[in-house]
Structure formats: C-alpha cells, structure tokens
C-alpha cells in the first residue's frame, strides 16, 4: 500500500513540476513577443523620425525655391502649406482605406508570422 502512495506522491510532484515549467514557458513566450513588438515599434519610430526630418528639410527647400521663382519668399511657403492642406483632406477622407486597413493588416501579419 505504501508503494502506491509513493507512486501517487511522485505523480503529483511531477504534475506540479510540469505545471510550473508550463507556466514559465508561457511567461518566456510572452516576454519574447513583447520584446519583438517593442523592437519593431522602436525601429519604425527611428525610421519615421528620420524620414520626417528629411521631408521637413526638403519642404523648406522647395518652399524657398518656389518663393524665389515667384519673387516673394512667402509665396513658396503658402504653396507648400496648401499642398499639405490638400494631402490632409485626402488622408482624412480616405482614412480607413489609406491608414487603418493597412496598419491592421500589418499587425495581423506580424502577429501570425511569429506565432
């Protein structure tokens, strides 16, 4: 009878160890996913920040160039500002198709790729 009790205790002990190992694995997988997402977001932020600096400098150069062509410097800045007003309106109208849907699709693809 004692042998059966020892076997039962051994099985319970192994079950506890298995549950603990499974929980640790789940925690490590969650940390891994979180670090992957954080690194992707950080790299996108760096690329976007660099791209925005480039675009800003090009916009200033285009505004000065247009202003020089038109004879008044501020004309160039008005034209560039008007261009961005039109772009903003287009983005506002097409938000779901131009921004929301591609970002959702990217997030889903990224999640499913790493699963």
ZAMARGU-4260 file (C-alpha; in steps of 0.2 Angstrom, whole numbers, plus 5000, padded with zeros to 4 digits):
<rodrens>
0) 5000/5000/5000 | 5014/5012/5004 | 5021/5009/4987 | 5005/5015/4979 | 5006/5031/4990
5) 5024/5034/4985 | 5019/5032/4966 | 5004/5044/4969 | 5015/5057/4978 | 5028/5055/4964
10) 5015/5058/4950 | 5008/5073/4960 | 5026/5080/4961 | 5029/5078/4943 | 5012/5086/4939
15) 5017/5101/4949 | 5034/5102/4941 | 5026/5101/4924 | 5013/5115/4928 | 5027/5126/4934
20) 5038/5123/4919 | 5022/5126/4908 | 5019/5142/4917 | 5037/5148/4915 | 5037/5143/4896
25) 5021/5154/4894 | 5030/5169/4903 | 5045/5167/4892 | 5035/5167/4876 | 5025/5182/4882
30) 5042/5191/4886 | 5048/5186/4869 | 5033/5193/4860 | 5034/5209/4870 | 5052/5212/4866
35) 5049/5208/4847 | 5034/5220/4846 | 5045/5233/4856 | 5059/5232/4844 | 5048/5233/4829
40) 5040/5248/4836 | 5056/5256/4840 | 5064/5253/4823 | 5048/5260/4815 | 5049/5276/4826
45) 5068/5279/4821 | 5064/5277/4803 | 5049/5288/4804 | 5058/5301/4813 | 5072/5301/4801
50) 5060/5302/4786 | 5051/5316/4794 | 5067/5326/4796 | 5071/5323/4778 | 5054/5328/4772
55) 5054/5344/4783 | 5071/5349/4776 | 5065/5346/4758 | 5049/5355/4761 | 5058/5371/4767
60) 5070/5369/4752 | 5055/5368/4740 | 5046/5382/4748 | 5062/5394/4747 | 5064/5388/4729
65) 5046/5392/4724 | 5047/5408/4733 | 5062/5413/4724 | 5054/5408/4707 | 5038/5418/4711
70) 5048/5433/4718 | 5041/5433/4736 | 5048/5420/4748 | 5032/5418/4757 | 5023/5413/4741
75) 5033/5397/4741 | 5028/5393/4759 | 5010/5396/4755 | 5010/5384/4741 | 5019/5371/4751
80) 5006/5373/4765 | 4992/5372/4753 | 4999/5356/4746 | 4999/5349/4764 | 4981/5355/4766
85) 4975/5345/4751 | 4985/5330/4757 | 4977/5331/4774 | 4960/5332/4766 | 4963/5317/4756
90) 4970/5307/4771 | 4955/5312/4781 | 4943/5306/4768 | 4952/5290/4764 | 4957/5286/4782
95) 4950/5269/4783 | 4957/5263/4766 | 4974/5273/4767 | 4979/5271/4785 | 4968/5260/4796
100) 4966/5245/4785 | 4985/5243/4780 | 4990/5245/4798 | 4978/5232/4804 | 4984/5220/4791
105) 5002/5223/4795 | 4999/5220/4814 | 4989/5204/4810 | 5003/5198/4798 | 5016/5201/4810
110) 5007/5193/4824 | 5003/5177/4814 | 5021/5176/4807 | 5028/5175/4824 | 5015/5163/4831
</rodrens>
